[in-house]
Amino acid sequence: MEIGILGAGQVGLAVGRRLIGAGHRVKLASARGADALTPVAQGIGAEAVSTTEAAAQELVLLALPWPVLPDVLDPLPDWQGRILVDATNPFVTFNPLQLADLQGRSASAIVAEHAPGARVVKAFNSITMANFEKGPRQGEARRVLFVSGDDVASKHTVQDLITELGYAAIDLGGLDEGGLMQQPGGPLAGLDLLVNQ
């Protein structure tokens, strides 16, 4: 599968490496532009492209910093039913760590407003990348990645992808209720959970 990744930070690169290792083609984009991104993309075996090209793929991982989301997503055309995997967390600053005031809403609901026509699935955000990069297995157990979404078919696609990477995908239900459990401040944020499967 050709997968677009919007964001070339820790999350985008870590997930990108795993996807490429599983045989997927990755088109990587960031707000810095394709030319500036080329050495980084080549370093993981991805292709550096524009945000428009990355967003045109069948499945797209959103791994951009929260403050730049509107600037990147709003100019894009309608998603026409493509899957947008929201791996963002609503941090407005990291030093000191400060969350955006979402007034009780899930971050993914806000992402969906900026991506009309996208089938948004929340995943890859609740685990720290240090734990994600330990790999999918620890002994006989598999590391857990949570998935939330309102569209069942797109959620199954993301679950299958997570399983293909070797992790255990656990469905938390709909985008709002599941997303709130996964995002910072929720009970599952930052946990490194393992299941025997």
Secondary structure, 3 states (H helix, E strand, C coil): CEEEEECCCHHHHHHHHHHHHCCCEEEEECCCCHHHHHHHHHHHCCEECCHHHHHCCCEEEECCCHHHHHHHHCCCCCCCCCEEEECCCCEEEECCEEECCCCCCCHHHHHHHCCCCCEEEEECCCCCHHHHCCCCEECCEEEEEEEEECCHHHHHHHHHHHHHCCCEEEECCCHHHHHHHHCCCCCCCCCCCEEEC
